[in-house]
Amino acid sequence: MIATRTIQLPKLAVQADKLGPFRFERMAGKVLLTADSGEWHFLSEDDFAVFLKGELVAGHPEYEGLAAKGFIRAELNPWDLAAKVRRKRYYVDYGPHLHVMITTLRCNQGCKYCHASRTDMDRVDTDMSPEVVKHAVEMAFQSTNPYICFEYTGGEPTVNMDAIKLSVEYSRELNKKHGKIVDHSVVTNMTWMTEENAEWLMDNGVLVCTSLDGPKDLHNWNRTWVKQEANFPKGLEPADHNAYDQVLHWIRYFNRRYVERGRDPGLWHVDALMTTTRKTMENWKDLVDLYVDLGLRNLKIRPLNPYGFATKTWRVIGYTMEEYLDFYAEVLDYILELNQQGVQIQEGTAAVFLKKMLTPDDPNYVDLRNPIGSGTGQIAYNFDGRVFPSDEGRMLAGMGSDFFQLGELGKSSYRDLVGHPTVRALVMASLLDGLPACHTCWNMPYCGVRPINNYMESGDLFAQRPNTPKCKEHMGIARLLFERIANDTDGKIEAVFRRWTINRSRDEDAA
């Protein structure tokens, strides 16, 4: 017989009928309350105890704030709460807005963490054909979303510049009938850029995003340039075979030409992305300083993902999520310090979270949504016409698994794709309101689950979320931000954070 004993836990004094719905977490010596609407409020431990007892009443210094945010049952208007939640989740009313087109798998770089399963430059069979381009554009316009963004990636997408040009021109033609708001964006390593292509991209309003991992030694170590003559644009001298120098040249070129064209540099500029490797952690301050020196206004710190080459080189480039969050905190605090000195730069991941925390709206960032945007907010079209719910699903196919393929252009209808059982499974696996551990988590109003990452790491769309790297990342970053706000005695940090939530439309800038 197994001996057992009963442990008597202290009974909490809670008057639930006097409390609005909330979740809570202790941090920075305080108690954070959060609500489905995205509202939040800090209380001292003593006030939290009074709140739980239902004894925090009118006249108490915290009462009005709690009542306005829906945490006091007597003051709660359920219709107001529903309207706030609906505003936060507006995106579920629309179809996919982000349409990722893999124009080619060819690439002249061999980055240590490459997620895209790149091919060599002579593999023209991995170029998207004109027929597939047109099918992809036609499919995108069937989305019920009034806004469409075409994102061109690869490989190195500008290697197949004809596909980008055809897509832009064909979408412009189709939009005469559909009347949607249409954007185009290219994600390029800049090492295949030419002045002719750069001017065409600016002439046609194609937004440009590149990769800049840090100072010269770091960037060139992360993003190796495969040194074969076929990998360099015509006219580029062998002495110029340096990825870092090429990226800086073209960032400066685009930003200078935007100004010369009379464009507002606050709206029209090159955006840059970085990917964190172990070597990045040794150079974090130099990374930030480089972005500042180049006048780049957004530094989005990104961890490695478990796709492609990164799975083979992890021993050299990888780290734990705890190490990543320590690195992230150093970068965030330094950026905040620079902001208080008048430098205009933001950390991009924080900006996404802060828009959820500090505004009544959601930025609709497809990888940090509830439910996830895979198949509902974005669709990815492979060079060969196969369709996936996201670029990550396509990357998994590049590793040999078609598990997330939704269909094929020319054979599958729009309804076949967005109503595919895989899309439904992804929604179920990322709807935080119904997931154990997530539905009671204080970070639920600001978080998003990545089922495809879960599948890669554990073979399970749902996984044990508190143990997954993405859960640790999202909760860690949200906690860092709330802690900075909680300790912000003079309001200077929150003022910086609120500035990061402001988006200006390019429609404000005359063409």
CORUR-V53952 format. One record per backbone hydrogen bond with DSSP energy under -1.0 kcal/mol. CO is the residue of the C=O (numbers start at 1). NH is the residue of the N-H. Records with the same first field share a line. If there is no record, write none. Layout:
CO = NH  NH
This chain:
12 = 14
15 = 18
16 = 19
18 = 73
23 = 34
25 = 32
27 = 30
30 = 27
31 = 43
32 = 25
33 = 41
34 = 23
35 = 38
39 = 35
41 = 33
43 = 31
44 = 48
45 = 49
46 = 50
47 = 51
48 = 52
49 = 53
50 = 55
51 = 54
52 = 15
55 = 57
57 = 60
60 = 63
62 = 66
63 = 67
64 = 68
65 = 69
66 = 71
67 = 70
71 = 20
72 = 75
73 = 76
77 = 81
78 = 82
79 = 83
80 = 84
81 = 85
82 = 86
83 = 87
84 = 88
85 = 89
89 = 92
90 = 93
91 = 94
97 = 149
98 = 379
99 = 151
100 = 381
101 = 103  153
103 = 128
105 = 119
106 = 156
108 = 226
111 = 114
114 = 309
119 = 107
120 = 123
122 = 124
123 = 126
124 = 127
129 = 133
130 = 134
131 = 135
132 = 136
133 = 137
134 = 138
135 = 139
136 = 140
137 = 141
139 = 142
140 = 143
146 = 181
148 = 183
149 = 99
150 = 185
151 = 101
152 = 187
153 = 103
156 = 159
157 = 160
160 = 163  164
161 = 165
162 = 166
163 = 167
164 = 168
165 = 169
166 = 170
167 = 171
168 = 172
169 = 173
170 = 174
171 = 175
173 = 176
174 = 177  178
175 = 179
181 = 148
183 = 150
184 = 207
185 = 152
186 = 209
194 = 198
195 = 199
196 = 200
197 = 201
198 = 202
199 = 203
200 = 204
201 = 206
202 = 205
207 = 186
208 = 271
209 = 188
210 = 273
215 = 219
216 = 220
217 = 221
218 = 222
219 = 223
222 = 112
224 = 110
226 = 228
228 = 231
229 = 232
233 = 236
237 = 240
238 = 241
240 = 242
242 = 246
243 = 247
244 = 248
245 = 249
246 = 250
247 = 251
248 = 252
249 = 253
250 = 254
251 = 255
252 = 256
253 = 257
254 = 258
255 = 259
256 = 260
257 = 261
258 = 263
259 = 262
264 = 267  268
271 = 210
273 = 212
277 = 281
279 = 282
280 = 283
283 = 287
284 = 288
285 = 289
286 = 290
287 = 291
288 = 292
289 = 293
290 = 294
291 = 296
292 = 295
297 = 346
299 = 348
302 = 276
305 = 307
307 = 310
308 = 311
309 = 312  313
313 = 316  317
314 = 318
317 = 278
320 = 324
321 = 325
322 = 326
323 = 327
324 = 328
325 = 329
326 = 330
327 = 331
328 = 332
329 = 333
330 = 334
331 = 335
332 = 336
333 = 337
334 = 338
335 = 339
336 = 340
338 = 341  343
339 = 342
343 = 345
346 = 299
347 = 351
348 = 352
349 = 353
350 = 354
351 = 355
352 = 356
353 = 357
354 = 358
365 = 368
366 = 373
373 = 377  378
377 = 97  98
378 = 375
379 = 100
380 = 388
381 = 102
382 = 385
385 = 409
386 = 382
387 = 406  407
388 = 380
389 = 375
390 = 394
391 = 395
392 = 396
393 = 397
394 = 398
396 = 401
397 = 400
402 = 405
407 = 387
408 = 411  412
413 = 417
414 = 418
415 = 419
417 = 420
420 = 424
421 = 425
422 = 426
423 = 427
424 = 428
425 = 429
427 = 430
430 = 432
431 = 434
432 = 435
435 = 439
438 = 441
441 = 444
443 = 446
450 = 454
451 = 455
452 = 456
453 = 457
454 = 458
455 = 459
463 = 465
464 = 467
465 = 468
468 = 472
469 = 473
470 = 474
471 = 475
472 = 476
473 = 477
474 = 478
475 = 479
476 = 480
477 = 481
478 = 482
479 = 483
480 = 484
481 = 485
482 = 486
483 = 487
485 = 488
487 = 489
491 = 495
492 = 496
493 = 497
494 = 498
495 = 499
496 = 500
499 = 502
505 = 508
506 = 509
